[in-house]
Amino acid sequence: MTDSDIDRLLVAGASGGTGREVLRLLGPRPVTVRALTRSPERRRSLRAAGADEVVVGDLFDPDDARRAAEGVDAVVSAVGSGPRALLSPGEFVDGRGNRTLLDAAVDEGAESFVMESALGVGTDSASWLGSVFDAAIGPIQWAKADAEAAIRGASVRHTVLRPGVLTDGPRTDEVRVARPGAHLWGAVARADVARLLAAAPWTPEAADETFEVVGPCGGGRGEPIAADWRLPGH
Ligand SMILES: NC(=O)c1ccc[n+]([C@@H]2O[C@H](COP(=O)([O-])OP(=O)(O)OC[C@H]3O[C@@H](n4cnc5c(N)ncnc54)[C@H](OP(=O)(O)O)[C@@H]3O)[C@@H](O)[C@H]2O)c1
């Protein structure tokens, strides 16, 4: 896929820690960046962070998802539920929200869908960190697994990234990336994850792949993936 194939990219979860880093990276680059938020009062700060367009909507509403995905060529989804969501009954944006967005993106003919998931999701992850995540926030992890499966089965190029514990530390560009089963463990800066999420639609090695991601202090068994993570206008 060349730069010119993707003119407009939607960042869902744009107001979140990772999403804002994606906006900062893509904002100055030759792609129109649309941000999604449920809060109209965040319009100004999202534009300041790099969004060219802001759509206000909730991913539990298919009409909102359709408006968000209208005319986009690629989607980066960094949405997520806080732990407080575990206290109330109902579905999670990590699952149903991502699936609703995926359906809308496919209907719109988007070429690429990128999802920020988490270490511990899926049957391959059996590191101690994955087990701790699963025990603490199981329902959210299962919701993410459900969305991952839908993404893999959809007729769209996809990349799923499963980061370790997210930090607000500086970007290192020294992440360790491996296929599921590598049993990676450790923390990783949101800024490093955002760099991969933002580059995934333009990175050939990321097409139709799921990767575990940790920072330079993390560990694991698997063979690291060598990829030239390309941003548009590179
Ligand atoms: N925390 C960790 O250590 C960790 C580790 C691995 C993976 N992860 C995952 O990584 C992802 C990003 O985490 P983060 O901490 O950077 O994000 P975050 O700051 O928690 O932001 C989450 C975003 O999701 C959006 N959102 C929530 N519900 C929504 C809905 N119904 N419709 C539309 N948007 C919705 C929020 O947008 P608005 O409020 O503006 O609508 C917010 O921008 C999440 O999926 C998280 O589970 C986290």
The ligand as an ORCA input file, in Angstrom:
! r2SCAN-3c Opt
* xyz 0 1
  N      -3.571      0.607     30.924
  C      -2.757     -0.368     30.550
  O      -1.736     -0.686     31.203
  C      -3.055     -1.108     29.265
  C      -2.238     -2.182     28.909
  C      -2.452     -2.814     27.686
  C      -3.471     -2.391     26.844
  N      -4.283     -1.349     27.228
  C      -5.334     -0.930     26.275
  O      -4.796      0.085     25.427
  C      -5.865      0.912     24.941
  C      -5.528      2.378     25.147
  O      -5.350      2.620     26.528
  P      -5.133      4.138     27.030
  O      -4.914      4.043     28.507
  O      -4.131      4.835     26.190
  O      -6.562      4.774     26.690
  P      -7.498      5.660     27.649
  O      -6.726      6.845     28.101
  O      -8.151      4.799     28.659
  O      -8.599      6.168     26.587
  C      -9.658      5.356     26.212
  C     -10.436      6.062     25.124
  O     -11.582      5.274     24.777
  C     -12.599      6.169     24.393
  N     -13.890      5.537     24.604
  C     -14.306      4.851     25.718
  N     -15.579      4.442     25.546
  C     -15.970      4.870     24.313
  C     -17.178      4.750     23.569
  N     -18.256      4.111     24.067
  N     -17.236      5.297     22.327
  C     -16.167      5.951     21.828
  N     -14.985      6.099     22.475
  C     -14.896      5.554     23.708
  C     -12.432      7.419     25.250
  O     -12.842      8.525     24.508
  P     -13.840      9.712     25.033
  O     -13.916      9.605     26.541
  O     -13.214     10.975     24.546
  O     -15.119      9.414     24.349
  C     -10.912      7.440     25.476
  O     -10.303      8.328     24.579
  C      -7.126      0.426     25.664
  O      -7.804     -0.480     24.835
  C      -6.564     -0.294     26.882
  O      -7.436     -1.276     27.376
  C      -4.082     -0.700     28.402
*
